[in-house]
Amino acid sequence: MIEKLKVHFRRSAKTLVVLTAGILLLSSCIDVNEDITISADGSGVVKLAYRIARVVIDLPRAENTSVAFPLPTDPAEFESLVQNAPGLTLQDFTLTNEAATLGANATIQFTGVEALNAAFTNSVSQGFTYLSTPSRTTFTQRIYQGNSAGVDQQTLDLVKSLFGDYKLVFSLHAPRAIQSVNIGSTSSNETTATYSTTIPDIIQSKTPVIWEVSW
């Protein structure tokens, strides 16, 4: 069954590469947990836990294509990525190496949300924005750029078979009570917003998926 899925996966390579390339910051790593804590001055810390399916890593080589994963799994590459982005400091980095996946856990300090764009945003669009006024602060993150053409059922079934249990989980801890979120939910103490989705669900969106949190 797995070998049949791999063959189908290779046949659908171009479609899947377009889909995964459109998911900004981490998402093309397939499974992501992003936890951001923001202080009142806009600085903060982001904790990332991500894994890449080995079948996805091997596909570009087999198809002679190129897929740029937004987060490297090599400590030296990751450190270089952060060091070359002003306003970011790598505090911790550990690899996770499993039979079917390769990934890492990282903790990064940032002087401002915009600093994350230099290192982790796809060139298609800006991934993060941060707008603050005396009465309201709004954080946005473009998670997926959308696919106006939609996803055919055959490709969707394949993605569900391979990545049905892979999730994208985004959490943000604000310095004061959250006033609104456009998608997701807030905690009982109203200072944490969370948005969770799956790869099969998000790739069906024909319009950009943008997470917006205001406090």
N, C-alpha and C positions, 0 to 999 in steps of 0.2 A: 504493500500500500504506500509506504513512504517513497519507494523508488518511482512509483507512478506519479506521485505528487511532485517529485523533483523534476520529472520529465515535463509535466504540465507547467510547472513553475518556469522552466527554461523557455518553453514555448511562449509563455506570457511575459517574458522578461522585460520587453520594452515598455509594456503597460505598467508593470509593477515598479520599474525603475522610475517612471514618471510620477507615480503615486507617492513612493517613498521619498523622492527628492523634493516633493512639495511640502512635506511636513517639516516645519522649522524647529530649531533647537531641540535636539535629542530624539525627536519622534521617529526619525528614520532609523534610530537604534532599535526600534520596535517595542521595547519595554522600558518605560521610564518612570522614575519617581523623583519629582522636583519639589524641594521644600525651601521656600524663600522667607527669610525674616527681614523686615524692613524697619529701620529706626525712624524717628521723627525727622531727622535731617536728610533722609533719603538713602543713607548708606545701609549696608546690611550684609547678610551671609546667605549663600545658597548651597544647599546640600543636594547632590545629585547621585542617584543610584540608577544605573542603566545596564542593559544587556542587549547584545546583538546576536541574532540567530546565526549559527555558522553556515546554514544553507544560503543565507543572504550574503554573507561575507564572500563565500566561494563563487556565487553566481557571476559577478562582474568579470572574474578571471576566466570563467568558462565561456562567457559570451563576448569576451574581448571588449567590454564596455567599462565605464568608470563611474562609480558611485562614491560620492564624498560623504563619509559619515561625519556629522558635526562634532562628535567627541571621540578622540583617539583612545585606544586601549593600551597605548604604550606610555609609561610614566614620563619619560623624557619628552615625548611629543606633547603630552598634556601640559607639562610644566612650561614648555616653550610657547604653547598656545596662550597660556595665561600671562606669562611674562611679557609677551609682545602686545598685550592689550592694556593700555594705561588704566589704572584704577582698579585692577584686579590683583589679588594675592592668593596663591594656592596654599591652603592650610593643611590639607590632608589628601592623600590619594592611595587607594588600594585596589588591586585587581581582583576580579572574580572569574575563575576559569572552570567551566563545567563542560560536560560531554557535548551538550547541544548548543551551548551559548558561551559567549565571551563578553565580559563587561567590566565595570569598575564602580567604585564609590568615591566621590570627591567632595571636598568642602572648600568653597571659594568665598573670600571676603571681597566686597565691592564698595567703592566710594560713592557710587551712584548707580541706579538701575541702568542708565544709558551705557555704562561701561561694559555691560554684558553683551551689547550689540557687536562690539568690535571682535569678540572672540567666538560667539556662539550663534550669530544670526546668519541665515542663508542670504545670499546676495540678492535674492528676488525681492525682498521687502524687509523693512525694519521689524525686528522681533519684539522689542520692548519699548514702551514709552512710559513716562512718569511726569505727570502734570500736577503741580501743587499750588494751591491758593490758600489764603488764611482760613477759609471755611471748608475747603474740600480738597482732598488729594485723590488722584485717580491713576491707577496702575493698569496697563494693558499689555497683553502678550498675544501675538499672532501665533497660534498653535499649528494651524494648517491653512494653506492658501486656497484650498478648494479645488475642485475639478469640475468645470462647467460641463464637460462632456458626460459626466457620470461614470459609473462603473458597471460593466456588463456582468450578468449573473454568474458566468463561468469563472471570471476573475474573482468575484466576491466569494464564491464557494471555495475557491482555492485558498484565498487569504484566511477565511474562517477555519479551514482545515489545518493550515500551518500556524496561524497566529491568533486563533480564537481566544486563547487565555492570556494573551499579552495585553497589558494595560498601560495607559498613560495617566498618571496621577499628579496633579499640580496642587500645591498648598501654599498659601501666603499668610504670614502672621503680620498683622498691621499694628502700628504703635497705639492705635485707639480703636474704638468701636467702629465696625464696618457699617456703612450706610446702605450700600447696594452691591449686588453681583448680578451680572447678566446671565451667567450660566453657572451651574454648580450650587453649592450651599454654604452656609456659615455655621460656625460652632455655636454652642449654647451661650458662651460668653461673648459672642459677636466680634471676636478679634481675629478669627482664623477663617479664611475662605478656602474651599476645596472644590476642584473640578476633576472628575474621573471619567474616562471613556476607554474604548477599546479600538484597536486598529481597524477591525471590520466596520465598526460604527462610523468612525471619523472619516474614512476614505469615501463614504457615500455622500458626504457633504459637497454640494455643487458651489457653495459660496464659502468665503473665508471663515474659519472658526477663530474668533477673537475673544479671549477671556478678559473681562473688565471688572476691576474691583475698586470701589471708592470708599473712603473713610474720612 
